[in-house]
Structure formats: C-alpha cells, structure tokens
Amino acid sequence: MKYTLVVLLLALMALTSAFARDAEGQCRPGEYYDSCGLPCEETCLDPIPEDCSYECAQGCYCEEGTIREHIGGDCIPSTSC
C-alpha cells in the first residue's frame, strides 16, 4: 500500500513538472515564463493596475522595458503606447 502511494506521488510530481516545462516553451517572442508572477500585467490602457492581488500566477510575462499592447496582446516597448 505504501509502495503504491509513493509510486503514484512520484508519477504526479513528474507529470506536474512536465506541464511546467511545456508552458515555459509556449511563450511568444519578447516574453518569459514565470511560475509565480502577478496575475495582472501592465497594458497600454492600464499601465499601473491598481486592483491586483499579490497571489502567484504562472504564465508568460513581458520582458523588462516592454508592456502588453492590450490584455492578451503582444509585448511592445513601453514608449510605443
């Protein structure tokens, strides 16, 4: 029983890390993967989001010096807004 539980736990850990690696490879050019970033990003329309929780959110984020053109949009230089 304990052996089965250990094997299942190890399999779950391996599967979880495989999904994290897959997500990291999905980022577009100009983005990087972060396993614990802020859930709301700066955009041209909302450069300083005020109602943002400080919970971890994994995903692709704009590289330094860039900002999202709009929610879910491409990362562009912050001076291009």
C-alpha positions in Angstrom: 0.0 0.0 0.0 2.7 2.5 1.0 4.7 1.5 -2.1 1.7 2.2 -4.4 1.2 5.6 -2.8 4.9 6.5 -3.2 4.8 5.5 -6.9 1.6 7.5 -7.5 3.1 10.5 -5.8 6.3 10.4 -7.8 4.3 10.0 -11.0 2.2 13.0 -10.1 5.3 15.1 -9.4 6.8 14.1 -12.8 3.7 14.9 -14.6 3.4 18.3 -12.9 7.0 19.2 -13.8 6.4 18.1 -17.4 3.5 20.5 -17.7 5.5 23.4 -16.3 8.2 22.8 -18.9 5.6 22.7 -21.6 4.1 26.0 -20.5 7.6 27.6 -20.4 8.1 26.6 -24.1 4.8 28.2 -25.1 5.9 31.9 -24.5 6.0 34.1 -27.5 9.0 36.2 -28.6 9.6 39.0 -26.1 8.1 37.0 -23.2 9.5 34.9 -20.4 7.9 32.2 -18.3 7.4 32.8 -14.6 5.9 30.3 -12.2 5.0 32.9 -9.7 4.2 36.3 -11.4 1.5 38.8 -10.6 -1.9 37.9 -12.1 -2.4 41.3 -13.7 0.1 42.9 -16.1 0.6 46.4 -17.2 -1.0 47.3 -20.5 -1.0 50.5 -22.6 -4.6 51.2 -21.4 -3.8 50.3 -17.8 -0.1 51.0 -17.2 -0.4 50.8 -13.4 -3.1 48.2 -12.5 -4.4 49.1 -9.0 -6.8 46.3 -8.2 -4.2 43.5 -8.5 -3.9 40.7 -6.0 -0.5 39.6 -4.9 -1.1 35.9 -5.5 1.2 33.8 -7.6 0.1 33.2 -11.2 2.2 31.2 -13.6 2.4 32.2 -17.2 4.2 34.2 -19.8 5.1 37.8 -19.0 6.6 40.7 -21.0 10.3 41.2 -20.8 11.7 44.2 -19.0 11.2 47.5 -20.8 8.1 46.2 -22.6 4.4 46.3 -21.9 1.3 44.5 -23.3 -0.4 46.4 -26.1 -3.7 45.2 -24.6 -4.8 42.3 -22.4 -3.5 39.1 -24.0 -1.7 41.1 -26.7 1.9 41.3 -27.8 4.6 42.8 -25.7 5.7 46.2 -27.2 8.2 48.8 -26.0 6.6 50.8 -23.2 7.4 54.0 -25.2 5.2 52.8 -28.1 1.9 53.2 -26.3 
